[in-house]
Amino acid sequence: MRRAAVCLVAISASLPAHSAGPIDEAYIRSLAAPGKTVLVMEYYDGEQKVTGRKGFASASGFRAISATEFRVDANLTVHLFGIEPCKSDMVNLKEDFAGSCEDYARQGLETLLQSPRVIYCRAFVSETGAQAQDATCYGYYNYPGSLDSIDMLEEQLVSLGTHRIATRPDGTPARADLNEAEVIGRKGYGMWADPRVAGQ
């Protein structure tokens, strides 16, 4: 947990603001509840107006079920939009990891899901009611005396090299707002420590 806090402090200082517009950090902090992890889904229309909101709370937190998804309840899974693991296998000697890209990315997501007090997700209104919903999510992390931070999960995962930006069918990046985060990751973090990944 302490390792995750140190990583978040180091990375968050280097990342740009999300291009979709600013988040209300005071509002996100106000959602925190003692002894629980709170998750709020907000739905936006094409004019970026909030059209709906759903709230959840868990005493045990939320768990990754794949490299890019975590389960909220029996009827809702959140899919982090626009990021993916590398393909096949990878090796990172500094972290003593050798195995599948999927497993490595899932561990990265699990680490970020271990200790947020609040997870705040934004999705298009078209996702409302779907069992698996594409979203962009932020975590509010609070370690008294050392860290009080709200970070986009996708930025953190890409900059740490557990994930990379997914590509559209035409080969363009699915998330141009994460380009700077991937530049950080490509300096040798995570998957990028394995030269085979750069050639994919």
C-alpha positions in Angstrom: 0.0 0.0 0.0 2.8 2.4 0.9 4.5 1.5 -2.5 1.3 2.4 -4.3 1.2 5.8 -2.4 4.8 6.6 -3.4 4.1 5.7 -7.1 1.0 7.9 -7.1 2.9 10.9 -5.7 5.7 10.5 -8.2 3.5 10.1 -11.2 0.7 12.5 -10.5 3.1 15.4 -10.5 3.9 14.7 -14.1 0.5 14.3 -15.7 -1.7 16.7 -17.7 -5.3 17.6 -16.9 -7.9 15.4 -18.5 -9.0 16.9 -21.8 -12.7 16.1 -21.2 -12.9 19.0 -18.7 -12.0 19.5 -15.1 -13.4 17.4 -12.3 -14.8 18.9 -9.1 -12.3 17.6 -6.5 -14.2 19.1 -3.5 -17.3 17.2 -4.6 -15.3 13.9 -5.0 -13.7 14.3 -1.6 -17.2 15.0 -0.1 -18.4 11.5 -1.2 -16.0 9.7 1.2 -17.6 7.6 3.9 -15.8 6.1 6.9 -15.0 2.4 6.6 -16.3 2.1 3.0 -15.2 2.6 -0.6 -17.7 4.7 -2.4 -18.2 4.5 -6.1 -20.3 7.1 -8.1 -21.2 6.7 -11.8 -22.1 9.9 -13.5 -23.7 9.9 -17.0 -23.2 12.8 -19.5 -24.9 13.8 -22.7 -23.3 15.2 -25.8 -23.2 18.6 -24.3 -21.3 17.3 -21.2 -24.3 17.8 -18.9 -25.0 15.3 -16.2 -28.1 13.3 -17.0 -27.9 10.7 -14.3 -26.0 9.5 -11.3 -25.7 6.2 -9.4 -24.0 5.5 -6.1 -22.5 2.4 -4.5 -20.7 1.6 -1.3 -18.6 -1.4 -0.3 -16.9 -2.3 3.0 -14.5 -4.6 1.1 -13.8 -2.4 -2.0 -14.1 -3.3 -5.6 -12.1 -6.0 -7.4 -10.6 -6.3 -10.9 -12.0 -9.1 -13.0 -9.7 -8.4 -16.0 -6.9 -6.1 -17.1 -9.4 -3.3 -17.8 -12.6 -4.1 -15.8 -13.8 -4.2 -12.3 -17.0 -5.4 -10.8 -19.3 -3.0 -9.0 -22.1 -5.5 -8.2 -23.9 -8.4 -9.9 -25.5 -6.0 -12.5 -22.6 -3.6 -13.2 -19.1 -4.0 -14.5 -16.9 -0.9 -15.3 -14.6 -1.1 -18.3 -11.8 1.5 -18.3 -12.2 3.0 -21.7 -9.3 3.3 -24.2 -6.5 1.4 -22.6 -5.3 -2.2 -23.0 -2.5 -4.6 -21.9 0.3 -5.5 -24.2 0.0 -8.7 -26.2 1.3 -12.2 -25.2 4.0 -12.4 -22.5 6.4 -9.9 -21.0 9.4 -9.7 -18.6 10.2 -7.0 -16.1 13.4 -8.0 -14.2 13.2 -5.0 -11.8 9.8 -6.1 -10.6 10.7 -9.8 -10.8 7.8 -10.4 -13.1 7.6 -12.9 -16.0 4.2 -13.8 -17.3 1.3 -12.7 -19.5 0.6 -9.1 -20.3 -3.0 -9.6 -19.1 -1.8 -10.8 -15.7 0.6 -7.9 -15.3 -2.0 -5.3 -16.3 -4.6 -6.9 -14.0 -2.2 -6.6 -11.1 -1.7 -2.9 -11.9 -5.5 -2.3 -11.8 -5.8 -4.3 -8.6 -3.2 -2.1 -7.0 -5.1 1.0 -7.8 -8.3 -0.5 -6.5 -6.8 -1.5 -3.1 -7.1 1.8 -1.3 -9.2 4.6 -2.8 -11.7 6.1 -0.5 -13.8 7.2 -3.6 -14.0 6.0 -7.2 -15.7 8.5 -9.4 -16.5 7.4 -13.0 -17.9 9.3 -16.0 -19.7 7.6 -18.8 -21.9 8.7 -21.7 -25.6 8.5 -21.2 -25.7 5.7 -23.8 -24.0 3.4 -21.2 -26.9 3.8 -18.7 -28.4 0.4 -18.0 -25.6 -1.7 -19.7 -24.1 -4.5 -17.7 -20.6 -3.5 -18.8 -20.1 0.2 -19.1 -17.2 2.1 -20.8 -16.1 4.9 -18.4 -13.2 7.1 -17.3 -12.6 6.8 -13.6 -10.8 8.7 -10.9 -9.6 7.5 -7.5 -9.5 9.6 -4.4 -6.5 8.4 -2.3 -5.9 9.7 1.3 -3.0 8.6 3.4 -3.0 11.1 6.3 0.3 13.0 6.5 1.6 11.8 3.2 -1.0 11.9 0.3 -4.3 13.5 -0.5 -4.7 13.0 -4.2 -7.4 12.5 -6.9 -6.0 10.7 -10.0 -7.4 9.3 -13.2 -7.0 5.6 -13.1 -6.2 5.3 -16.9 -3.5 7.9 -16.6 -1.9 6.2 -13.7 -2.0 2.8 -15.4 -0.6 4.0 -18.7 2.2 6.1 -17.1 3.2 3.2 -14.8 3.5 1.0 -17.9 0.9 -1.7 -16.9 -1.3 -0.6 -19.8 -1.0 1.3 -23.0 -3.3 3.3 -25.1 -5.6 1.1 -27.2 -5.9 1.8 -30.9 -9.0 2.2 -33.0 -9.6 0.0 -36.1 -8.0 2.7 -38.3 -4.8 2.6 -36.1 -5.3 6.0 -34.3 -5.1 6.2 -30.5 -8.4 5.7 -28.7 -7.4 8.2 -26.0 -5.3 11.1 -27.3 -5.5 12.7 -23.8 -3.3 9.9 -22.5 -0.4 10.5 -24.9 1.8 12.2 -22.3 1.1 9.5 -19.8 2.3 6.9 -22.4 5.4 8.9 -23.1 6.2 8.6 -19.4 5.6 4.8 -19.4 7.7 4.3 -22.5 10.8 5.5 -20.6 11.2 1.9 -19.3 8.4 1.4 -16.8 6.3 -1.7 -16.6 5.7 -3.5 -19.9 8.1 -1.1 -21.6 11.1 -2.6 -19.8 10.7 -5.6 -22.2 12.0 -4.5 -25.6 9.7 -7.0 -27.3 6.7 -4.9 -26.3 7.9 -1.8 -28.2 7.9 -3.9 -31.4 4.3 -4.9 -31.1 
